[in-house]
Amino acid sequence: MSEAGVIHDIGYQRYEGPRLGRRYSMWSIYVHSVRSAFGIGRTAKAKLLPVAMFTLACLASLIIVVVSSQFPEPILSYVGLVSTFSYGITAFAAITAPELASRDLRNSLLPLYFSRPPHRTDYALAKFGALISSVFIMYAGPLLIMFIGMAFSSGSIGDVFGELGDLMPGLASGLIHSVVVAAIALPLASLTGRRVFATGLIIAVFLLSAPISGALQSFSRGDAAYLAGLLNPVNLLNGVDEWLFGTVNEITLIGRFGPIYGVAALLLAVLGTALLMWRYKKVKS
């Protein structure tokens, strides 16, 4: 045989190890996405904004604890803390959602994902779960800071358990906010591969609808004023807090329409999830 016809063995071998399948692939996408949301495993520049926002939220919670220690009653409840931080954390979602969705679209990575075990719905649900978890962490950190501060300032073990009972509604409220915020932000981010456009679109939905909702609440009369909060996602969630947890909210007045706010939040979460999965079923692979 001539030298040109020699076959060289360069060492390629078939993979004989375990194949972990869809569940492991979905879990890997989820973990990687949560890490990406906070810049873990990336450059210091990527960590700067999420870490700064989380730190500021925790510092604000600590200040609330210090001020509350000077009064017989806390100046803000745990649920009230979630409502107060909602606009700031929606800004975090507006930055994070494009990082999770738009980057893969822009870099044409989805065909690589979908050529392997994870299905399109697996990918969409993993990204959705990662954004919910990331937003919830932004709520949970300040809530835990507040709980620790209040627990140390309490007089007895019984007061600590009472404080824990007050914390639970706050965590539940944070989870509700996280699901609805993610159900709005991620489908919007998945519409474009350009992160700047995706961030602007999400901010427009959350922030530009706020003055409209507020104006209608201020200048409307009767039932229209109570229903105006439905036009803005944050006011909608604050209305859900007031209905479920009995918070006194000067921003969102719901009257007797609490169940309508609850149903609207549920429909928004379901519709957002359905639109997200539909979007990824339409992506070319």
Residue pairs with C-beta under 8 A, 6 or more apart in sequence:
19 117
21 117
22 117
22 118
22 119
22 122
25 116
25 117
25 118
25 122
26 118
26 122
26 123
26 125
26 126
27 126
29 113
29 118
29 122
29 123
29 126
29 127
29 130
30 126
30 127
30 129
30 130
30 133
33 100
33 126
33 127
33 130
33 131
34 130
34 133
34 134
35 41
36 42
36 99
36 100
37 50
37 96
37 99
37 100
37 130
37 131
37 134
38 47
38 50
38 51
38 54
38 134
38 137
39 45
39 46
39 47
39 48
39 49
39 50
39 51
40 47
49 95
50 92
50 95
50 96
53 88
53 89
53 91
53 92
53 138
54 137
54 138
54 141
56 88
57 85
57 88
57 89
57 138
57 141
57 142
58 141
58 142
58 145
60 85
60 142
61 81
61 141
61 142
61 143
61 145
61 146
61 149
62 145
62 149
64 74
64 75
64 76
64 81
64 146
65 145
65 146
65 149
65 150
65 153
66 149
67 75
68 74
68 75
68 76
68 150
69 149
69 153
74 150
76 84
77 166
77 170
77 247
78 143
78 146
78 147
78 166
78 167
78 169
78 170
78 171
78 173
79 169
79 170
79 173
79 241
79 245
79 247
80 247
81 142
81 143
81 146
81 170
82 139
82 143
82 170
82 173
82 174
82 177
82 241
83 173
83 237
83 238
83 241
83 247
83 249
83 251
85 138
85 139
85 142
86 177
86 181
86 234
86 237
86 238
87 206
87 207
87 210
87 234
89 135
89 138
89 139
89 177
89 181
90 181
90 185
90 202
90 206
90 207
90 233
90 234
91 203
92 134
92 135
92 138
93 131
93 135
93 181
93 182
93 185
93 202
94 185
94 199
94 202
94 203
94 206
95 199
96 131
96 134
96 135
96 185
97 131
97 182
97 185
97 186
97 188
97 189
97 198
97 202
98 189
98 195
98 198
98 199
98 202
99 195
100 127
100 130
100 131
100 186
100 189
101 127
101 186
101 189
101 190
101 198
102 189
102 190
102 192
102 193
102 194
102 195
102 198
103 109
103 193
103 195
104 110
104 113
105 190
105 192
105 193
105 283
106 193
106 194
106 195
107 193
110 123
110 280
110 283
110 285
111 284
111 285
113 123
114 120
114 123
114 285
115 285
118 126
120 277
120 280
120 281
120 283
120 285
121 277
121 280
121 281
123 280
124 276
124 277
124 279
124 280
125 277
127 186
127 276
128 182
128 183
128 186
128 273
128 276
131 182
131 185
131 186
132 178
132 179
132 182
133 178
135 177
135 178
135 181
135 182
136 174
136 175
136 178
139 171
139 174
139 177
139 178
140 171
140 174
143 167
143 170
143 171
143 174
147 163
147 164
147 167
150 163
151 159
151 160
151 163
151 164
154 160
154 162
154 163
169 244
169 245
172 244
172 245
173 241
173 244
173 245
176 237
176 240
176 241
176 244
176 265
177 237
179 269
180 233
180 236
180 237
180 265
180 268
180 269
180 272
181 233
181 237
182 272
183 268
183 269
183 270
183 271
183 272
183 273
183 276
184 202
184 205
184 206
184 233
184 268
184 272
185 202
186 272
186 276
187 272
187 275
187 276
187 279
188 198
188 201
188 202
188 205
189 198
189 199
189 201
189 202
190 276
190 279
190 280
191 198
191 201
191 279
192 198
192 201
205 233
206 232
206 233
206 234
209 231
209 232
209 233
210 232
210 234
210 235
212 231
212 232
213 228
213 229
213 230
213 231
213 232
213 235
214 228
214 232
214 235
214 251
216 224
216 225
216 228
216 231
217 225
217 228
217 229
217 235
217 252
217 253
218 225
220 228
223 255
223 257
225 253
226 253
226 254
226 255
226 256
226 257
227 257
227 260
228 235
229 235
229 236
229 238
229 239
229 252
229 253
229 254
229 261
230 236
230 239
230 260
230 261
230 264
233 268
235 251
235 252
236 252
236 261
236 264
236 265
236 268
237 265
238 249
238 251
238 252
239 249
239 252
239 254
239 257
239 258
239 261
240 258
240 261
240 262
240 265
241 247
241 249
242 248
242 249
242 252
242 254
242 258
242 261
243 254
243 258
243 259
243 261
243 262
244 258
244 262
254 261
